[in-house]
């Protein structure tokens, strides 16, 4: 690895990190702000996100494709675990909002062990 003084000559050889993992003052973990702005955590631990490219090149998409792009998709278990590590406990707790559009998705009713309503 090259020393830092050669950074301006070979910028592609250096890894640049754009977020702080630990705070410098107290040494506590920091939240990655991009995760909070791009993803939403449901009450049972899954993360959802809008479809990729939902706001790009609208002029070239059909009406059906634009509607399909407004839908949200689930992140898989590996991605959810990684996102949980990237945020602090404050963001892992469930958020309660007035007229929450995701209210019906905060409970998992398909499994008897996690269902609130009896089957």
ABEGO torsion letter per residue (X at the ends): XBBAAAAAABAAABBBBABBABBAAAGBBBBBAAAAAABBBBAAGBBBBBBBGAABGAAABBAAAAAAAABBBBBBAAAAAAAAAABBAAAABBBBBBGBAAAAAABBAABAAABABBX
